[in-house]
Amino acid sequence: MTSPADDIEVSSPACSMHLVDDTFMGYASREEILAFLNLLLEAERAGARVTLATAEAAGDAEAAALMRDIHRDEARWCAMLSGAIKALDGAPSTRTGAFHDKTMAIADLGERIAFISRGQGWVVRKLREMMPRIRDDRLHAQLAEMAQSHQDNIVRAGGEAEG
């Protein structure tokens, strides 16, 4: 038995938009978002380890304070990213990004801080690439806050904010 609604043909694509997947509209899939968030988590974990080690090794009190501040910021974003991944029923990565070893190989404090700042810029660029594809308003707002925080860290480290 059919109902009158079964006989209705939808002629306008707009009438069917509620049936399409977010990826059809250009948004990232759940899998893409999870991979992206885990990539950032690994990078932030590397940043947290690097800034802590740099703060401990810095002979300069001002540089040490800056690194401790950035370390707290990196740890904050690690927690946010882990929570966002879990909210999507994903498993947070336990890996640490390659940024750690590359940065720790730089002995000069000034050069290391400059490299850390460039790493912060990489995160900002990645966030800006992905944010237009994030449909979830809460996650989008968190990622926007993360981007701004990284911009602030770049400026505090003596660099120029990402355009």
Residue frames as qw, qx, qy, qz and C-alpha x, y, z in Angstrom:
[[0.000, 0.889, 0.458, 0.000, 0.00, 0.00, 0.00],
 [0.434, 0.212, 0.007, 0.876, 1.37, 3.37, -0.96],
 [0.099, -0.725, -0.418, 0.539, 0.62, 6.71, 0.55],
 [0.375, 0.904, 0.196, 0.066, 0.02, 9.93, -1.36],
 [0.234, -0.873, 0.362, 0.228, 3.48, 11.11, -0.25],
 [0.668, -0.165, 0.640, 0.343, 5.09, 8.17, -2.11],
 [0.561, 0.609, 0.496, 0.262, 3.71, 9.50, -5.36],
 [0.027, 0.983, -0.022, -0.182, 5.24, 12.96, -5.00],
 [0.780, 0.290, 0.036, 0.554, 8.21, 13.63, -7.23],
 [0.329, -0.798, 0.004, 0.504, 10.71, 16.16, -5.98],
 [0.642, 0.672, 0.184, 0.322, 11.71, 18.36, -8.88],
 [0.052, 0.921, -0.243, 0.301, 13.85, 20.85, -7.02],
 [0.679, 0.178, -0.571, 0.426, 17.25, 19.75, -5.69],
 [0.091, -0.430, 0.416, -0.796, 16.78, 22.17, -2.78],
 [0.783, -0.310, -0.026, -0.540, 13.87, 20.03, -1.59],
 [0.960, -0.027, -0.269, 0.075, 16.24, 17.08, -1.20],
 [0.265, 0.699, -0.474, 0.466, 19.16, 18.86, 0.44],
 [0.584, -0.543, 0.434, -0.419, 18.39, 17.42, 3.87],
 [0.990, 0.028, 0.117, -0.072, 19.10, 13.97, 2.41],
 [0.685, 0.597, -0.310, 0.280, 22.65, 14.66, 1.18],
 [0.800, -0.312, -0.203, 0.471, 25.83, 13.97, 3.06],
 [0.230, -0.902, 0.043, 0.363, 27.89, 16.89, 4.40],
 [0.511, -0.291, 0.526, 0.615, 30.72, 15.97, 2.03],
 [0.390, 0.599, 0.593, 0.372, 28.41, 16.71, -0.91],
 [0.030, -0.978, -0.199, -0.054, 28.28, 20.29, 0.34],
 [0.451, 0.700, -0.324, 0.448, 32.07, 20.51, 0.56],
 [0.524, -0.706, 0.360, -0.312, 32.41, 19.77, 4.26],
 [0.175, 0.450, -0.870, 0.099, 35.00, 17.33, 5.53],
 [0.789, -0.209, -0.531, -0.229, 33.91, 13.81, 6.33],
 [0.734, -0.652, 0.129, -0.137, 34.13, 12.43, 9.85],
 [0.923, -0.033, 0.084, 0.374, 37.16, 10.39, 8.77],
 [0.463, 0.606, -0.033, 0.646, 38.91, 13.45, 7.32],
 [0.315, -0.818, 0.115, -0.467, 38.22, 15.43, 10.47],
 [0.873, -0.471, 0.117, 0.043, 39.53, 12.64, 12.70],
 [0.822, 0.201, 0.039, 0.531, 42.72, 12.32, 10.62],
 [0.199, 0.736, -0.046, 0.646, 43.19, 16.10, 10.73],
 [0.539, -0.765, 0.113, -0.333, 42.60, 16.34, 14.48],
 [0.925, -0.290, 0.103, 0.223, 45.04, 13.49, 15.13],
 [0.639, 0.456, -0.012, 0.619, 47.66, 15.15, 12.91],
 [0.087, -0.786, 0.117, -0.600, 47.27, 18.32, 14.96],
 [0.789, -0.596, 0.068, -0.129, 47.32, 16.36, 18.21],
 [0.901, -0.005, 0.017, 0.433, 50.64, 14.77, 17.27],
 [0.393, 0.586, -0.038, 0.708, 52.04, 18.18, 16.32],
 [0.371, -0.779, 0.071, -0.500, 50.78, 19.80, 19.53],
 [0.901, -0.423, 0.020, 0.098, 52.20, 16.96, 21.61],
 [0.748, 0.232, -0.025, 0.622, 55.56, 17.52, 19.91],
 [0.082, 0.714, -0.030, 0.694, 55.26, 21.24, 20.59],
 [0.649, -0.712, 0.011, -0.267, 54.43, 20.65, 24.24],
 [0.913, -0.239, 0.016, 0.329, 57.45, 18.40, 24.73],
 [0.584, 0.419, 0.017, 0.695, 59.77, 20.76, 22.85],
 [0.099, -0.778, 0.025, -0.620, 58.69, 23.89, 24.70],
 [0.769, -0.634, 0.017, -0.079, 58.98, 22.20, 28.08],
 [0.867, -0.070, 0.050, 0.490, 62.49, 20.94, 27.31],
 [0.393, 0.570, 0.046, 0.720, 63.47, 24.33, 25.90],
 [0.376, -0.826, -0.010, -0.421, 62.15, 26.15, 28.97],
 [0.856, -0.499, 0.053, 0.127, 64.14, 23.83, 31.23],
 [0.792, 0.056, 0.132, 0.593, 67.34, 24.27, 29.20],
 [0.240, 0.827, 0.121, 0.493, 67.08, 28.01, 28.54],
 [0.530, -0.166, -0.348, 0.755, 69.63, 30.10, 30.38],
 [0.047, -0.213, -0.087, -0.972, 67.56, 33.18, 29.67],
 [0.149, 0.291, 0.745, -0.582, 64.70, 33.81, 32.14],
 [0.446, 0.417, 0.004, -0.792, 62.56, 35.66, 29.59],
 [0.473, 0.261, -0.721, -0.434, 62.90, 32.89, 26.99],
 [0.127, -0.056, -0.962, 0.237, 62.18, 30.25, 29.64],
 [0.299, 0.347, 0.523, -0.719, 58.99, 32.07, 30.70],
 [0.514, 0.389, -0.303, -0.702, 57.85, 32.35, 27.09],
 [0.393, 0.171, -0.880, -0.203, 58.47, 28.65, 26.50],
 [0.046, 0.173, 0.872, -0.456, 56.58, 27.71, 29.69],
 [0.431, 0.393, 0.225, -0.781, 53.62, 29.84, 28.52],
 [0.551, 0.349, -0.531, -0.540, 53.63, 28.22, 25.09],
 [0.182, 0.083, -0.975, 0.099, 54.00, 24.80, 26.72],
 [0.271, 0.284, 0.689, -0.609, 50.81, 25.39, 28.76],
 [0.522, 0.452, -0.099, -0.716, 49.08, 26.52, 25.58],
 [0.419, 0.296, -0.799, -0.313, 50.20, 23.41, 23.67],
 [0.015, -0.069, -0.950, 0.305, 49.02, 21.16, 26.52],
 [0.413, 0.364, 0.388, -0.739, 45.66, 22.94, 26.50],
 [0.579, 0.426, -0.348, -0.601, 45.23, 22.26, 22.77],
 [0.233, 0.172, -0.956, -0.041, 46.29, 18.63, 23.22],
 [0.195, 0.231, 0.810, -0.503, 43.44, 18.23, 25.71],
 [0.501, 0.462, 0.106, -0.724, 40.95, 20.01, 23.44],
 [0.470, 0.394, -0.649, -0.450, 41.94, 17.93, 20.42],
 [0.087, 0.039, -0.985, 0.144, 41.73, 14.68, 22.39],
 [0.325, 0.345, 0.622, -0.623, 38.26, 15.65, 23.59],
 [0.520, 0.487, -0.171, -0.681, 37.13, 16.56, 20.07],
 [0.342, 0.282, -0.859, -0.256, 38.41, 13.24, 18.72],
 [0.043, 0.128, 0.935, -0.329, 36.60, 11.31, 21.45],
 [0.418, 0.412, 0.334, -0.738, 33.41, 13.31, 20.79],
 [0.589, 0.444, -0.409, -0.536, 33.56, 11.99, 17.21],
 [0.951, -0.121, 0.244, -0.144, 33.96, 8.45, 18.59],
 [0.677, 0.599, -0.384, 0.189, 37.57, 8.39, 17.45],
 [0.848, -0.395, -0.093, 0.340, 40.74, 7.26, 19.17],
 [0.015, -0.966, 0.248, 0.075, 43.30, 9.97, 19.96],
 [0.763, 0.453, -0.368, 0.277, 46.74, 9.20, 18.54],
 [0.724, -0.656, 0.036, 0.209, 49.47, 8.46, 21.05],
 [0.744, 0.253, 0.098, 0.611, 52.27, 9.42, 18.66],
 [0.217, -0.792, 0.018, 0.570, 54.46, 12.52, 18.86],
 [0.603, 0.794, 0.070, -0.016, 55.03, 14.42, 15.63],
 [0.804, 0.219, 0.004, 0.552, 58.40, 14.58, 13.86],
 [0.037, 0.889, -0.040, 0.455, 58.60, 18.25, 14.82],
 [0.705, -0.699, 0.120, 0.014, 59.97, 17.15, 18.20],
 [0.841, -0.147, 0.237, 0.464, 63.16, 15.55, 16.91],
 [0.480, 0.620, 0.181, 0.593, 63.75, 18.26, 14.30],
 [0.187, -0.908, 0.006, -0.375, 63.42, 21.00, 16.89],
 [0.749, -0.634, 0.169, 0.094, 65.48, 19.32, 19.59],
 [0.822, 0.158, 0.159, 0.524, 68.35, 18.97, 17.08],
 [0.223, 0.790, 0.013, 0.570, 68.67, 22.79, 17.07],
 [0.622, -0.249, -0.449, 0.591, 71.14, 23.72, 19.81],
 [0.141, 0.139, -0.076, 0.977, 71.00, 27.52, 19.56],
 [0.071, 0.478, 0.697, -0.531, 68.18, 28.90, 21.75],
 [0.258, 0.516, -0.031, -0.816, 67.26, 31.75, 19.40],
 [0.300, 0.212, -0.746, -0.556, 67.20, 29.48, 16.36],
 [0.091, -0.234, -0.963, 0.100, 65.14, 26.90, 18.24],
 [0.176, 0.526, 0.502, -0.664, 62.56, 29.50, 19.31],
 [0.316, 0.440, -0.335, -0.771, 62.36, 30.77, 15.72],
 [0.245, 0.049, -0.914, -0.321, 61.78, 27.18, 14.54],
 [0.030, 0.385, 0.837, -0.388, 59.08, 26.69, 17.19],
 [0.260, 0.530, 0.149, -0.794, 57.45, 29.86, 15.92],
 [0.331, 0.282, -0.641, -0.632, 57.50, 28.51, 12.36],
 [0.130, -0.165, -0.978, 0.016, 55.84, 25.35, 13.70],
 [0.170, 0.497, 0.559, -0.641, 53.12, 27.51, 15.22],
 [0.317, 0.467, -0.263, -0.782, 52.68, 29.08, 11.78],
 [0.206, 0.065, -0.913, -0.345, 52.33, 25.64, 10.19],
 [0.026, 0.389, 0.863, -0.321, 49.47, 24.88, 12.60],
 [0.245, 0.551, 0.197, -0.773, 47.78, 28.20, 11.75],
 [0.298, 0.343, -0.583, -0.674, 48.01, 27.45, 8.02],
 [0.155, -0.106, -0.976, -0.114, 46.62, 23.92, 8.46],
 [0.106, 0.478, 0.687, -0.536, 43.75, 25.25, 10.58],
 [0.280, 0.524, -0.056, -0.803, 42.89, 27.92, 8.02],
 [0.251, 0.182, -0.796, -0.520, 42.84, 25.31, 5.26],
 [0.192, -0.226, -0.955, 0.009, 40.49, 23.00, 7.15],
 [0.111, 0.303, 0.555, -0.767, 38.21, 25.36, 9.07],
 [0.458, 0.220, -0.202, -0.837, 35.96, 26.24, 6.10],
 [0.559, 0.046, -0.762, -0.323, 35.28, 22.50, 5.79],
 [0.149, -0.129, -0.851, 0.486, 34.22, 22.05, 9.44],
 [0.320, -0.506, -0.514, -0.614, 30.45, 22.16, 9.75],
 [0.571, -0.563, -0.553, 0.225, 30.22, 21.65, 13.53],
 [0.020, -0.896, -0.010, -0.444, 29.98, 25.15, 15.04],
 [0.672, -0.724, 0.155, 0.012, 31.52, 24.17, 18.38],
 [0.836, -0.091, 0.264, 0.472, 34.54, 22.46, 16.83],
 [0.445, 0.677, 0.177, 0.559, 34.93, 25.32, 14.35],
 [0.249, -0.923, 0.052, -0.289, 34.99, 27.85, 17.21],
 [0.785, -0.537, 0.233, 0.201, 37.57, 25.78, 19.12],
 [0.766, 0.190, 0.274, 0.550, 39.80, 25.55, 16.05],
 [0.205, 0.839, 0.109, 0.492, 39.45, 29.29, 15.42],
 [0.496, -0.850, 0.148, -0.095, 40.49, 29.96, 19.02],
 [0.858, -0.232, 0.277, 0.366, 43.43, 27.59, 18.57],
 [0.591, 0.541, 0.203, 0.563, 44.52, 29.45, 15.42],
 [0.071, -0.918, 0.016, -0.389, 44.37, 32.79, 17.22],
 [0.723, -0.658, 0.195, 0.079, 46.31, 31.40, 20.17],
 [0.821, 0.032, 0.271, 0.501, 49.04, 30.19, 17.85],
 [0.332, 0.769, 0.131, 0.530, 49.10, 33.59, 16.11],
 [0.384, -0.897, 0.098, -0.196, 49.57, 35.23, 19.51],
 [0.835, -0.398, 0.252, 0.284, 52.44, 32.84, 20.31],
 [0.689, 0.420, 0.205, 0.554, 54.16, 33.71, 17.03],
 [0.056, 0.876, 0.015, 0.479, 53.99, 37.42, 17.84],
 [0.627, -0.760, 0.160, -0.058, 55.18, 36.86, 21.42],
 [0.857, -0.168, 0.277, 0.399, 58.17, 34.93, 20.09],
 [0.184, -0.630, 0.282, 0.700, 59.10, 37.91, 17.94],
 [0.301, 0.150, 0.770, 0.542, 57.67, 36.71, 14.65],
 [0.330, 0.114, -0.159, -0.924, 55.03, 38.11, 12.38],
 [0.618, 0.215, 0.608, -0.449, 51.50, 36.74, 12.46],
 [0.346, 0.171, 0.819, 0.424, 50.41, 34.57, 9.56],
 [0.191, 0.119, -0.229, -0.947, 48.67, 36.73, 6.95]]
